[in-house]
Amino acid sequence: MSSLKENEQVSEEEIISFCKYRLTRFKVPEYVEFITELPRTSVGKIQKHILRIWHEEGVKNI
């Protein structure tokens, strides 16, 4: 997972076309969700279970 540097922008279409060029067809995402910050533990690891909950609930632009 990666984040953009300050004052950079990217669209969903740009990410998907980037993936189409570099990945096999079945691995290319159908859509992209943007969030402002990843949930992390006190150690700094990404809390993937929280991301799954957000995805199931349809939370966007957190």
mmCIF file as Biopython writes it, N, C-alpha, C and O atoms, coordinates in Angstrom:
data_model
#
loop_
_atom_site.group_PDB
_atom_site.id
_atom_site.type_symbol
_atom_site.label_atom_id
_atom_site.label_alt_id
_atom_site.label_comp_id
_atom_site.label_asym_id
_atom_site.label_entity_id
_atom_site.label_seq_id
_atom_site.pdbx_PDB_ins_code
_atom_site.Cartn_x
_atom_site.Cartn_y
_atom_site.Cartn_z
_atom_site.occupancy
_atom_site.B_iso_or_equiv
_atom_site.auth_seq_id
_atom_site.auth_asym_id
_atom_site.pdbx_PDB_model_num
ATOM 1   N N  . MET A ? 1  ? 0.844   -1.162  0.000   1.0 0.0 1  A 1 
ATOM 2   C CA . MET A ? 1  ? 0.000   0.000   0.000   1.0 0.0 1  A 1 
ATOM 3   C C  . MET A ? 1  ? 0.891   1.227   0.000   1.0 0.0 1  A 1 
ATOM 4   O O  . MET A ? 1  ? 1.969   1.241   0.595   1.0 0.0 1  A 1 
ATOM 5   N N  . SER A ? 2  ? 0.427   2.222   -0.661  1.0 0.0 2  A 1 
ATOM 6   C CA . SER A ? 2  ? 1.238   3.413   -0.806  1.0 0.0 2  A 1 
ATOM 7   C C  . SER A ? 2  ? 0.370   4.645   -0.667  1.0 0.0 2  A 1 
ATOM 8   O O  . SER A ? 2  ? -0.856  4.582   -0.761  1.0 0.0 2  A 1 
ATOM 9   N N  . SER A ? 3  ? 1.030   5.761   -0.442  1.0 0.0 3  A 1 
ATOM 10  C CA . SER A ? 3  ? 0.293   7.018   -0.351  1.0 0.0 3  A 1 
ATOM 11  C C  . SER A ? 3  ? 0.933   8.040   -1.273  1.0 0.0 3  A 1 
ATOM 12  O O  . SER A ? 3  ? 2.095   7.915   -1.660  1.0 0.0 3  A 1 
ATOM 13  N N  . LEU A ? 4  ? 0.156   9.047   -1.615  1.0 0.0 4  A 1 
ATOM 14  C CA . LEU A ? 4  ? 0.640   10.096  -2.502  1.0 0.0 4  A 1 
ATOM 15  C C  . LEU A ? 4  ? 1.449   11.124  -1.715  1.0 0.0 4  A 1 
ATOM 16  O O  . LEU A ? 4  ? 1.218   11.349  -0.527  1.0 0.0 4  A 1 
ATOM 17  N N  . LYS A ? 5  ? 2.376   11.722  -2.393  1.0 0.0 5  A 1 
ATOM 18  C CA . LYS A ? 5  ? 3.119   12.816  -1.783  1.0 0.0 5  A 1 
ATOM 19  C C  . LYS A ? 5  ? 2.244   14.063  -1.799  1.0 0.0 5  A 1 
ATOM 20  O O  . LYS A ? 5  ? 1.220   14.111  -2.482  1.0 0.0 5  A 1 
ATOM 21  N N  . GLU A ? 6  ? 2.652   15.048  -1.054  1.0 0.0 6  A 1 
ATOM 22  C CA . GLU A ? 6  ? 1.882   16.289  -0.969  1.0 0.0 6  A 1 
ATOM 23  C C  . GLU A ? 6  ? 1.730   16.928  -2.349  1.0 0.0 6  A 1 
ATOM 24  O O  . GLU A ? 6  ? 2.680   16.964  -3.131  1.0 0.0 6  A 1 
ATOM 25  N N  . ASN A ? 7  ? 0.541   17.426  -2.639  1.0 0.0 7  A 1 
ATOM 26  C CA . ASN A ? 7  ? 0.191   18.101  -3.895  1.0 0.0 7  A 1 
ATOM 27  C C  . ASN A ? 7  ? 0.195   17.172  -5.110  1.0 0.0 7  A 1 
ATOM 28  O O  . ASN A ? 7  ? 0.284   17.653  -6.240  1.0 0.0 7  A 1 
ATOM 29  N N  . GLU A ? 8  ? 0.102   15.868  -4.912  1.0 0.0 8  A 1 
ATOM 30  C CA . GLU A ? 8  ? -0.017  14.927  -6.023  1.0 0.0 8  A 1 
ATOM 31  C C  . GLU A ? 8  ? -1.447  14.404  -6.083  1.0 0.0 8  A 1 
ATOM 32  O O  . GLU A ? 8  ? -2.127  14.293  -5.063  1.0 0.0 8  A 1 
ATOM 33  N N  . GLN A ? 9  ? -1.891  14.086  -7.298  1.0 0.0 9  A 1 
ATOM 34  C CA . GLN A ? 9  ? -3.233  13.557  -7.486  1.0 0.0 9  A 1 
ATOM 35  C C  . GLN A ? 9  ? -3.175  12.386  -8.447  1.0 0.0 9  A 1 
ATOM 36  O O  . GLN A ? 9  ? -2.310  12.317  -9.320  1.0 0.0 9  A 1 
ATOM 37  N N  . VAL A ? 10 ? -4.109  11.468  -8.269  1.0 0.0 10 A 1 
ATOM 38  C CA . VAL A ? 10 ? -4.226  10.329  -9.168  1.0 0.0 10 A 1 
ATOM 39  C C  . VAL A ? 10 ? -5.704  9.945   -9.217  1.0 0.0 10 A 1 
ATOM 40  O O  . VAL A ? 10 ? -6.425  10.080  -8.228  1.0 0.0 10 A 1 
ATOM 41  N N  . SER A ? 11 ? -6.138  9.473   -10.359 1.0 0.0 11 A 1 
ATOM 42  C CA . SER A ? 11 ? -7.545  9.083   -10.503 1.0 0.0 11 A 1 
ATOM 43  C C  . SER A ? 11 ? -7.667  7.560   -10.456 1.0 0.0 11 A 1 
ATOM 44  O O  . SER A ? 11 ? -6.682  6.833   -10.582 1.0 0.0 11 A 1 
ATOM 45  N N  . GLU A ? 12 ? -8.886  7.109   -10.274 1.0 0.0 12 A 1 
ATOM 46  C CA . GLU A ? 12 ? -9.160  5.677   -10.254 1.0 0.0 12 A 1 
ATOM 47  C C  . GLU A ? 12 ? -8.786  5.057   -11.594 1.0 0.0 12 A 1 
ATOM 48  O O  . GLU A ? 12 ? -8.228  3.961   -11.638 1.0 0.0 12 A 1 
ATOM 49  N N  . GLU A ? 13 ? -9.088  5.749   -12.679 1.0 0.0 13 A 1 
ATOM 50  C CA . GLU A ? 13 ? -8.779  5.233   -14.010 1.0 0.0 13 A 1 
ATOM 51  C C  . GLU A ? 13 ? -7.272  5.081   -14.222 1.0 0.0 13 A 1 
ATOM 52  O O  . GLU A ? 13 ? -6.830  4.118   -14.849 1.0 0.0 13 A 1 
ATOM 53  N N  . GLU A ? 14 ? -6.486  6.021   -13.707 1.0 0.0 14 A 1 
ATOM 54  C CA . GLU A ? 14 ? -5.031  5.932   -13.854 1.0 0.0 14 A 1 
ATOM 55  C C  . GLU A ? 14 ? -4.474  4.720   -13.118 1.0 0.0 14 A 1 
ATOM 56  O O  . GLU A ? 14 ? -3.583  4.041   -13.627 1.0 0.0 14 A 1 
ATOM 57  N N  . ILE A ? 15 ? -4.987  4.447   -11.937 1.0 0.0 15 A 1 
ATOM 58  C CA . ILE A ? 15 ? -4.515  3.301   -11.169 1.0 0.0 15 A 1 
ATOM 59  C C  . ILE A ? 15 ? -4.892  2.000   -11.867 1.0 0.0 15 A 1 
ATOM 60  O O  . ILE A ? 15 ? -4.075  1.083   -11.959 1.0 0.0 15 A 1 
ATOM 61  N N  . ILE A ? 16 ? -6.115  1.918   -12.354 1.0 0.0 16 A 1 
ATOM 62  C CA . ILE A ? 16 ? -6.559  0.702   -13.026 1.0 0.0 16 A 1 
ATOM 63  C C  . ILE A ? 16 ? -5.780  0.477   -14.315 1.0 0.0 16 A 1 
ATOM 64  O O  . ILE A ? 16 ? -5.407  -0.659  -14.606 1.0 0.0 16 A 1 
ATOM 65  N N  . SER A ? 17 ? -5.526  1.514   -15.088 1.0 0.0 17 A 1 
ATOM 66  C CA . SER A ? 17 ? -4.755  1.345   -16.328 1.0 0.0 17 A 1 
ATOM 67  C C  . SER A ? 17 ? -3.307  0.956   -16.017 1.0 0.0 17 A 1 
ATOM 68  O O  . SER A ? 17 ? -2.706  0.178   -16.758 1.0 0.0 17 A 1 
ATOM 69  N N  . PHE A ? 18 ? -2.742  1.492   -14.925 1.0 0.0 18 A 1 
ATOM 70  C CA . PHE A ? 18 ? -1.406  1.101   -14.490 1.0 0.0 18 A 1 
ATOM 71  C C  . PHE A ? 18 ? -1.373  -0.388  -14.171 1.0 0.0 18 A 1 
ATOM 72  O O  . PHE A ? 18 ? -0.434  -1.087  -14.552 1.0 0.0 18 A 1 
ATOM 73  N N  . CYS A ? 19 ? -2.394  -0.870  -13.475 1.0 0.0 19 A 1 
ATOM 74  C CA . CYS A ? 19 ? -2.481  -2.285  -13.119 1.0 0.0 19 A 1 
ATOM 75  C C  . CYS A ? 19 ? -2.672  -3.162  -14.352 1.0 0.0 19 A 1 
ATOM 76  O O  . CYS A ? 19 ? -2.092  -4.244  -14.435 1.0 0.0 19 A 1 
ATOM 77  N N  . LYS A ? 20 ? -3.480  -2.706  -15.309 1.0 0.0 20 A 1 
ATOM 78  C CA . LYS A ? 20 ? -3.711  -3.483  -16.536 1.0 0.0 20 A 1 
ATOM 79  C C  . LYS A ? 20 ? -2.409  -3.715  -17.284 1.0 0.0 20 A 1 
ATOM 80  O O  . LYS A ? 20 ? -2.211  -4.772  -17.883 1.0 0.0 20 A 1 
ATOM 81  N N  . TYR A ? 21 ? -1.523  -2.729  -17.249 1.0 0.0 21 A 1 
ATOM 82  C CA . TYR A ? 21 ? -0.252  -2.825  -17.959 1.0 0.0 21 A 1 
ATOM 83  C C  . TYR A ? 21 ? 0.705   -3.798  -17.272 1.0 0.0 21 A 1 
ATOM 84  O O  . TYR A ? 21 ? 1.498   -4.461  -17.941 1.0 0.0 21 A 1 
ATOM 85  N N  . ARG A ? 22 ? 0.637   -3.889  -15.933 1.0 0.0 22 A 1 
ATOM 86  C CA . ARG A ? 22 ? 1.623   -4.646  -15.182 1.0 0.0 22 A 1 
ATOM 87  C C  . ARG A ? 22 ? 1.134   -5.961  -14.579 1.0 0.0 22 A 1 
ATOM 88  O O  . ARG A ? 22 ? 1.952   -6.777  -14.153 1.0 0.0 22 A 1 
ATOM 89  N N  . LEU A ? 23 ? -0.174  -6.183  -14.534 1.0 0.0 23 A 1 
ATOM 90  C CA . LEU A ? 23 ? -0.716  -7.386  -13.905 1.0 0.0 23 A 1 
ATOM 91  C C  . LEU A ? 23 ? -1.464  -8.241  -14.915 1.0 0.0 23 A 1 
ATOM 92  O O  . LEU A ? 23 ? -1.872  -7.765  -15.975 1.0 0.0 23 A 1 
ATOM 93  N N  . THR A ? 24 ? -1.638  -9.517  -14.567 1.0 0.0 24 A 1 
ATOM 94  C CA . THR A ? 24 ? -2.478  -10.366 -15.401 1.0 0.0 24 A 1 
ATOM 95  C C  . THR A ? 24 ? -3.931  -9.921  -15.238 1.0 0.0 24 A 1 
ATOM 96  O O  . THR A ? 24 ? -4.284  -9.281  -14.247 1.0 0.0 24 A 1 
ATOM 97  N N  . ARG A ? 25 ? -4.754  -10.257 -16.200 1.0 0.0 25 A 1 
ATOM 98  C CA . ARG A ? 25 ? -6.114  -9.719  -16.265 1.0 0.0 25 A 1 
ATOM 99  C C  . ARG A ? 25 ? -6.949  -10.006 -15.013 1.0 0.0 25 A 1 
ATOM 100 O O  . ARG A ? 25 ? -7.700  -9.139  -14.565 1.0 0.0 25 A 1 
ATOM 101 N N  . PHE A ? 26 ? -6.828  -11.205 -14.445 1.0 0.0 26 A 1 
ATOM 102 C CA . PHE A ? 26 ? -7.670  -11.527 -13.296 1.0 0.0 26 A 1 
ATOM 103 C C  . PHE A ? 26 ? -7.231  -10.816 -12.011 1.0 0.0 26 A 1 
ATOM 104 O O  . PHE A ? 26 ? -7.978  -10.803 -11.033 1.0 0.0 26 A 1 
ATOM 105 N N  . LYS A ? 27 ? -6.032  -10.225 -12.000 1.0 0.0 27 A 1 
ATOM 106 C CA . LYS A ? 27 ? -5.554  -9.511  -10.822 1.0 0.0 27 A 1 
ATOM 107 C C  . LYS A ? 27 ? -5.848  -8.009  -10.860 1.0 0.0 27 A 1 
ATOM 108 O O  . LYS A ? 27 ? -5.651  -7.323  -9.858  1.0 0.0 27 A 1 
ATOM 109 N N  . VAL A ? 28 ? -6.307  -7.499  -11.974 1.0 0.0 28 A 1 
ATOM 110 C CA . VAL A ? 28 ? -6.589  -6.066  -12.110 1.0 0.0 28 A 1 
ATOM 111 C C  . VAL A ? 28 ? -7.836  -5.721  -11.298 1.0 0.0 28 A 1 
ATOM 112 O O  . VAL A ? 28 ? -8.866  -6.377  -11.455 1.0 0.0 28 A 1 
ATOM 113 N N  . PRO A ? 29 ? -7.768  -4.708  -10.437 1.0 0.0 29 A 1 
ATOM 114 C CA . PRO A ? 29 ? -8.941  -4.364  -9.624  1.0 0.0 29 A 1 
ATOM 115 C C  . PRO A ? 29 ? -10.077 -3.801  -10.466 1.0 0.0 29 A 1 
ATOM 116 O O  . PRO A ? 29 ? -9.848  -3.141  -11.480 1.0 0.0 29 A 1 
ATOM 117 N N  . GLU A ? 30 ? -11.311 -4.072  -10.030 1.0 0.0 30 A 1 
ATOM 118 C CA . GLU A ? 30 ? -12.488 -3.548  -10.724 1.0 0.0 30 A 1 
ATOM 119 C C  . GLU A ? 30 ? -12.751 -2.103  -10.333 1.0 0.0 30 A 1 
ATOM 120 O O  . GLU A ? 30 ? -13.279 -1.324  -11.127 1.0 0.0 30 A 1 
ATOM 121 N N  . TYR A ? 31 ? -12.384 -1.749  -9.116  1.0 0.0 31 A 1 
ATOM 122 C CA . TYR A ? 31 ? -12.556 -0.379  -8.626  1.0 0.0 31 A 1 
ATOM 123 C C  . TYR A ? 31 ? -11.489 -0.077  -7.584  1.0 0.0 31 A 1 
ATOM 124 O O  . TYR A ? 31 ? -10.813 -0.980  -7.091  1.0 0.0 31 A 1 
ATOM 125 N N  . VAL A ? 32 ? -11.346 1.191   -7.258  1.0 0.0 32 A 1 
ATOM 126 C CA . VAL A ? 32 ? -10.349 1.642   -6.291  1.0 0.0 32 A 1 
ATOM 127 C C  . VAL A ? 32 ? -11.051 2.507   -5.257  1.0 0.0 32 A 1 
ATOM 128 O O  . VAL A ? 32 ? -11.863 3.363   -5.608  1.0 0.0 32 A 1 
ATOM 129 N N  . GLU A ? 33 ? -10.742 2.288   -3.986  1.0 0.0 33 A 1 
ATOM 130 C CA . GLU A ? 33 ? -11.290 3.113   -2.920  1.0 0.0 33 A 1 
ATOM 131 C C  . GLU A ? 33 ? -10.169 3.976   -2.354  1.0 0.0 33 A 1 
ATOM 132 O O  . GLU A ? 33 ? -9.071  3.485   -2.090  1.0 0.0 33 A 1 
ATOM 133 N N  . PHE A ? 34 ? -10.449 5.262   -2.169  1.0 0.0 34 A 1 
ATOM 134 C CA . PHE A ? 34 ? -9.466  6.184   -1.620  1.0 0.0 34 A 1 
ATOM 135 C C  . PHE A ? 34 ? -9.812  6.496   -0.171  1.0 0.0 34 A 1 
ATOM 136 O O  . PHE A ? 34 ? -10.960 6.810   0.143   1.0 0.0 34 A 1 
ATOM 137 N N  . ILE A ? 35 ? -8.821  6.409   0.710   1.0 0.0 35 A 1 
ATOM 138 C CA . ILE A ? 35 ? -8.991  6.823   2.089   1.0 0.0 35 A 1 
ATOM 139 C C  . ILE A ? 35 ? -7.844  7.756   2.443   1.0 0.0 35 A 1 
ATOM 140 O O  . ILE A ? 35 ? -6.769  7.685   1.847   1.0 0.0 35 A 1 
ATOM 141 N N  . THR A ? 36 ? -8.077  8.626   3.411   1.0 0.0 36 A 1 
ATOM 142 C CA . THR A ? 36 ? -7.054  9.624   3.749   1.0 0.0 36 A 1 
ATOM 143 C C  . THR A ? 36 ? -5.958  9.070   4.640   1.0 0.0 36 A 1 
ATOM 144 O O  . THR A ? 36 ? -4.820  9.536   4.589   1.0 0.0 36 A 1 
ATOM 145 N N  . GLU A ? 37 ? -6.295  8.071   5.463   1.0 0.0 37 A 1 
ATOM 146 C CA . GLU A ? 37 ? -5.300  7.531   6.377   1.0 0.0 37 A 1 
ATOM 147 C C  . GLU A ? 37 ? -5.598  6.070   6.665   1.0 0.0 37 A 1 
ATOM 148 O O  . GLU A ? 37 ? -6.758  5.692   6.833   1.0 0.0 37 A 1 
ATOM 149 N N  . LEU A ? 38 ? -4.560  5.248   6.723   1.0 0.0 38 A 1 
ATOM 150 C CA . LEU A ? 38 ? -4.725  3.834   7.026   1.0 0.0 38 A 1 
ATOM 151 C C  . LEU A ? 38 ? -4.777  3.638   8.539   1.0 0.0 38 A 1 
ATOM 152 O O  . LEU A ? 38 ? -4.016  4.271   9.271   1.0 0.0 38 A 1 
ATOM 153 N N  . PRO A ? 39 ? -5.675  2.760   9.018   1.0 0.0 39 A 1 
ATOM 154 C CA . PRO A ? 39 ? -5.710  2.481   10.456  1.0 0.0 39 A 1 
ATOM 155 C C  . PRO A ? 39 ? -4.476  1.674   10.854  1.0 0.0 39 A 1 
ATOM 156 O O  . PRO A ? 39 ? -4.152  0.670   10.220  1.0 0.0 39 A 1 
ATOM 157 N N  . ARG A ? 40 ? -3.797  2.117   11.898  1.0 0.0 40 A 1 
ATOM 158 C CA . ARG A ? 40 ? -2.560  1.461   12.330  1.0 0.0 40 A 1 
ATOM 159 C C  . ARG A ? 40 ? -2.606  1.131   13.815  1.0 0.0 40 A 1 
ATOM 160 O O  . ARG A ? 40 ? -3.311  1.767   14.599  1.0 0.0 40 A 1 
ATOM 161 N N  . THR A ? 41 ? -1.824  0.110   14.174  1.0 0.0 41 A 1 
ATOM 162 C CA . THR A ? 41 ? -1.682  -0.247  15.578  1.0 0.0 41 A 1 
ATOM 163 C C  . THR A ? 41 ? -0.682  0.708   16.224  1.0 0.0 41 A 1 
ATOM 164 O O  . THR A ? 41 ? -0.099  1.558   15.551  1.0 0.0 41 A 1 
ATOM 165 N N  . SER A ? 42 ? -0.491  0.562   17.522  1.0 0.0 42 A 1 
ATOM 166 C CA . SER A ? 42 ? 0.474   1.420   18.212  1.0 0.0 42 A 1 
ATOM 167 C C  . SER A ? 42 ? 1.904   1.152   17.752  1.0 0.0 42 A 1 
ATOM 168 O O  . SER A ? 42 ? 2.776   2.008   17.899  1.0 0.0 42 A 1 
ATOM 169 N N  . VAL A ? 43 ? 2.147   -0.035  17.195  1.0 0.0 43 A 1 
ATOM 170 C CA . VAL A ? 43 ? 3.464   -0.388  16.674  1.0 0.0 43 A 1 
ATOM 171 C C  . VAL A ? 43 ? 3.660   0.145   15.258  1.0 0.0 43 A 1 
ATOM 172 O O  . VAL A ? 43 ? 4.793   0.277   14.794  1.0 0.0 43 A 1 
ATOM 173 N N  . GLY A ? 44 ? 2.553   0.455   14.566  1.0 0.0 44 A 1 
ATOM 174 C CA . GLY A ? 44 ? 2.637   0.995   13.217  1.0 0.0 44 A 1 
ATOM 175 C C  . GLY A ? 44 ? 2.181   0.049   12.125  1.0 0.0 44 A 1 
ATOM 176 O O  . GLY A ? 44 ? 2.229   0.399   10.946  1.0 0.0 44 A 1 
ATOM 177 N N  . LYS A ? 45 ? 1.737   -1.147  12.496  1.0 0.0 45 A 1 
ATOM 178 C CA . LYS A ? 45 ? 1.243   -2.090  11.491  1.0 0.0 45 A 1 
ATOM 179 C C  . LYS A ? 45 ? -0.156  -1.684  11.034  1.0 0.0 45 A 1 
ATOM 180 O O  . LYS A ? 45 ? -0.937  -1.128  11.804  1.0 0.0 45 A 1 
ATOM 181 N N  . ILE A ? 46 ? -0.457  -1.971  9.771   1.0 0.0 46 A 1 
ATOM 182 C CA . ILE A ? 46 ? -1.770  -1.659  9.221   1.0 0.0 46 A 1 
ATOM 183 C C  . ILE A ? 46 ? -2.788  -2.663  9.759   1.0 0.0 46 A 1 
ATOM 184 O O  . ILE A ? 46 ? -2.552  -3.871  9.732   1.0 0.0 46 A 1 
ATOM 185 N N  . GLN A ? 47 ? -3.915  -2.159  10.244  1.0 0.0 47 A 1 
ATOM 186 C CA . GLN A ? 47 ? -4.972  -3.010  10.782  1.0 0.0 47 A 1 
ATOM 187 C C  . GLN A ? 47 ? -5.896  -3.443  9.636   1.0 0.0 47 A 1 
ATOM 188 O O  . GLN A ? 47 ? -6.884  -2.777  9.327   1.0 0.0 47 A 1 
ATOM 189 N N  . LYS A ? 48 ? -5.549  -4.567  9.021   1.0 0.0 48 A 1 
ATOM 190 C CA . LYS A ? 48 ? -6.288  -5.034  7.854   1.0 0.0 48 A 1 
ATOM 191 C C  . LYS A ? 48 ? -7.718  -5.424  8.194   1.0 0.0 48 A 1 
ATOM 192 O O  . LYS A ? 48 ? -8.605  -5.287  7.352   1.0 0.0 48 A 1 
ATOM 193 N N  . HIS A ? 49 ? -7.962  -5.906  9.407   1.0 0.0 49 A 1 
ATOM 194 C CA . HIS A ? 49 ? -9.325  -6.279  9.781   1.0 0.0 49 A 1 
ATOM 195 C C  . HIS A ? 49 ? -10.237 -5.052  9.821   1.0 0.0 49 A 1 
ATOM 196 O O  . HIS A ? 49 ? -11.426 -5.161  9.522   1.0 0.0 49 A 1 
ATOM 197 N N  . ILE A ? 50 ? -9.703  -3.898  10.181  1.0 0.0 50 A 1 
ATOM 198 C CA . ILE A ? 50 ? -10.479 -2.655  10.164  1.0 0.0 50 A 1 
ATOM 199 C C  . ILE A ? 50 ? -10.794 -2.266  8.723   1.0 0.0 50 A 1 
ATOM 200 O O  . ILE A ? 50 ? -11.905 -1.819  8.438   1.0 0.0 50 A 1 
ATOM 201 N N  . LEU A ? 51 ? -9.842  -2.428  7.814   1.0 0.0 51 A 1 
ATOM 202 C CA . LEU A ? 51 ? -10.083 -2.133  6.398   1.0 0.0 51 A 1 
ATOM 203 C C  . LEU A ? 51 ? -11.180 -3.033  5.835   1.0 0.0 51 A 1 
ATOM 204 O O  . LEU A ? 51 ? -12.011 -2.580  5.048   1.0 0.0 51 A 1 
ATOM 205 N N  . ARG A ? 52 ? -11.187 -4.313  6.238   1.0 0.0 52 A 1 
ATOM 206 C CA . ARG A ? 52 ? -12.242 -5.230  5.775   1.0 0.0 52 A 1 
ATOM 207 C C  . ARG A ? 52 ? -13.615 -4.785  6.267   1.0 0.0 52 A 1 
ATOM 208 O O  . ARG A ? 52 ? -14.591 -4.828  5.518   1.0 0.0 52 A 1 
ATOM 209 N N  . ILE A ? 53 ? -13.687 -4.354  7.534   1.0 0.0 53 A 1 
ATOM 210 C CA . ILE A ? 53 ? -14.954 -3.876  8.091   1.0 0.0 53 A 1 
ATOM 211 C C  . ILE A ? 53 ? -15.421 -2.644  7.330   1.0 0.0 53 A 1 
ATOM 212 O O  . ILE A ? 53 ? -16.594 -2.548  6.969   1.0 0.0 53 A 1 
ATOM 213 N N  . TRP A ? 54 ? -14.521 -1.706  7.083   1.0 0.0 54 A 1 
ATOM 214 C CA . TRP A ? 54 ? -14.879 -0.494  6.335   1.0 0.0 54 A 1 
ATOM 215 C C  . TRP A ? 54 ? -15.401 -0.868  4.958   1.0 0.0 54 A 1 
ATOM 216 O O  . TRP A ? 54 ? -16.386 -0.300  4.486   1.0 0.0 54 A 1 
ATOM 217 N N  . HIS A ? 55 ? -14.740 -1.826  4.311   1.0 0.0 55 A 1 
ATOM 218 C CA . HIS A ? 55 ? -15.153 -2.240  2.968   1.0 0.0 55 A 1 
ATOM 219 C C  . HIS A ? 55 ? -16.556 -2.863  2.999   1.0 0.0 55 A 1 
ATOM 220 O O  . HIS A ? 55 ? -17.393 -2.565  2.147   1.0 0.0 55 A 1 
ATOM 221 N N  . GLU A ? 56 ? -16.801 -3.725  3.981   1.0 0.0 56 A 1 
ATOM 222 C CA . GLU A ? 56 ? -18.115 -4.380  4.102   1.0 0.0 56 A 1 
ATOM 223 C C  . GLU A ? 56 ? -19.227 -3.369  4.380   1.0 0.0 56 A 1 
ATOM 224 O O  . GLU A ? 56 ? -20.347 -3.521  3.891   1.0 0.0 56 A 1 
ATOM 225 N N  . GLU A ? 57 ? -18.914 -2.337  5.167   1.0 0.0 57 A 1 
ATOM 226 C CA . GLU A ? 57 ? -19.910 -1.340  5.525   1.0 0.0 57 A 1 
ATOM 227 C C  . GLU A ? 57 ? -20.069 -0.248  4.472   1.0 0.0 57 A 1 
ATOM 228 O O  . GLU A ? 57 ? -20.997 0.558   4.531   1.0 0.0 57 A 1 
ATOM 229 N N  . GLY A ? 58 ? -19.152 -0.235  3.511   1.0 0.0 58 A 1 
ATOM 230 C CA . GLY A ? 58 ? -19.227 0.762   2.456   1.0 0.0 58 A 1 
ATOM 231 C C  . GLY A ? 58 ? -18.745 2.131   2.873   1.0 0.0 58 A 1 
ATOM 232 O O  . GLY A ? 58 ? -19.177 3.138   2.313   1.0 0.0 58 A 1 
ATOM 233 N N  . VAL A ? 59 ? -17.852 2.184   3.853   1.0 0.0 59 A 1 
ATOM 234 C CA . VAL A ? 59 ? -17.314 3.457   4.315   1.0 0.0 59 A 1 
ATOM 235 C C  . VAL A ? 59 ? -16.379 4.010   3.260   1.0 0.0 59 A 1 
ATOM 236 O O  . VAL A ? 59 ? -15.498 3.301   2.773   1.0 0.0 59 A 1 
ATOM 237 N N  . LYS A ? 60 ? -16.567 5.279   2.901   1.0 0.0 60 A 1 
ATOM 238 C CA . LYS A ? 60 ? -15.730 5.913   1.880   1.0 0.0 60 A 1 
ATOM 239 C C  . LYS A ? 60 ? -15.186 7.240   2.394   1.0 0.0 60 A 1 
ATOM 240 O O  . LYS A ? 60 ? -15.795 7.899   3.236   1.0 0.0 60 A 1 
ATOM 241 N N  . ASN A ? 61 ? -14.038 7.610   1.872   1.0 0.0 61 A 1 
ATOM 242 C CA . ASN A ? 61 ? -13.405 8.904   2.165   1.0 0.0 61 A 1 
ATOM 243 C C  . ASN A ? 61 ? -13.269 9.179   3.661   1.0 0.0 61 A 1 
ATOM 244 O O  . ASN A ? 61 ? -13.750 10.194  4.165   1.0 0.0 61 A 1 
ATOM 245 N N  . ILE A ? 62 ? -12.620 8.278   4.345   1.0 0.0 62 A 1 
ATOM 246 C CA . ILE A ? 62 ? -12.426 8.435   5.784   1.0 0.0 62 A 1 
ATOM 247 C C  . ILE A ? 62 ? -11.239 9.335   6.037   1.0 0.0 62 A 1 
ATOM 248 O O  . ILE A ? 62 ? -10.900 9.600   7.191   1.0 0.0 62 A 1 
#
